[in-house]
Amino acid sequence: MRVTVYAGVINGVQGRQPPPSSWAADPNNEVSVWLIELKEEGKFVLPRAKGGDAINRSVYFLEGRCVLVAGSEFKKHNRVDVRASADTEIAHGGCSRCALFYSILILQYHAKVLTKSYLRILHVQTQI
């Protein structure tokens, strides 16, 4: 497993410093961008956000055949909105002919920062 932190903090790892005048510069906004690459049979737990349900968190499944997000299976090119107030497990989905790596992008931000329409990157969205 590999986690790349582009913005924010996860498990003590800090991403690049944002510009001082951006929303991301305020740690209360919890703006984060993480790329998680799982090997077959891999698992990763997204820790709950400090801001709880005031934080929006979306999981974008980019590569691989299927993945489990909080126990529900999704195929690639799906976006799943998850509750940031709870830990969320992301795991290999058990599909046959799986890819060696799964790429999962996590975007997180305080609800007051951006509207969801700004972040519509992938065409399917599901909510857990």
N, C-alpha and C positions, 0 to 999 in steps of 0.2 A: 504494500500500500504506500502511496505517496500523496501528501497533501501540500499544495502550493497555496500560500497565503498572499494574495494580491493586495488586499486591503483588510483592515481590521485585525483581530486577534483570535486565535483558536488554540486551545490547549497550551497557552503560554507563548505561542509563536506569533510575532508581530509582523504585519505586512509593511509595505512602504509607507512612509509618512505622507499624509494627504496635504494638499495646499492649505495654508493656514486659514483662508477664508471659505473653505468648503464645508458642507454639512458633515463630511466625514471627519473633520478635525475635532468635532465635539464628541468625546467618547460616549456620551449619553445617547447619541443617535445610533450607535452600534452598526455603522455602515461597514459591511464586510463582503468580500468576494473571495471564495475559496474554491479551488479545483481539487477534487478528490479522485484519485485513480486507484481503483481496487483490482487486485488480482482475483482470479477465480477462487471462489469460496471465501473471499475476503469480507470483512465487516468493518464498519466505522460508526461511531456514535457521535452525532452532533450534540454538543452540550447545550443545555437550555440557555437562552439569552437572559442577561441581567434584567432587561426591561420587560420581560414576560410577553404578554399578549399585545403590548404596545409596539412590538417589533414584528415586522413582516418578514417571513422567511420562505424563499422559493428554492426548490430543488429541481434542477434541469438535468435530465438524463441524456447525455450527448452521444456516448459510444457504448457498444456492447449489445447484447440481445435482450436481456431483461434484468431488472433490479427490483429488490424489495425495499420499499420505503415504509417504515412503521408497520411492517407485516403485509402490505399490499403490493402486488406485482404490477410493474409498469414496463412497457416496451420503450425502446429509445425514441427520442424526440418528443418526450413528454415533460410537462412542467407540473410539479406537485407543490401546492402551498401547504406548509406544515406549521403547526403551532410552535412558536419559538419559546413558549413557556414550559415546554417539556423536552427532555432528551429524546432524540429521534435516531433510531438505528437504520442505517443504510447497508444492505447486504446483497451479495450475489443472489440472483434470482433462481438458480437451479435449472435454467433452460439448457436444452441440449445444444451442442455445437457452440458453446459460449466463446466469446472473445477472451484473449489473455488478459486484457485490461478493460476496465469500465471507467468511463470518464463522467463525472458528475460535478456540475457547477452549482455552487450554493451562493445565492444573493440574499443579503439580509440588510434591512434598513429600518429606521424608525418610521412609523406610519405618517408622521408629519413631513418627512423628507421628500418623497417622490410619490407620484400616483402610479398605480399598477399598470395603467395603459402605457406608461413610458418604458416599462420593463418587459413587454410582451415580445420575447425573443423567439419562442417556439410556438407551434400552431395548436397544440393540445394542452389544455390545463385541467387539472383535477385538484380537488381539495380534500385534505385529510384533517 
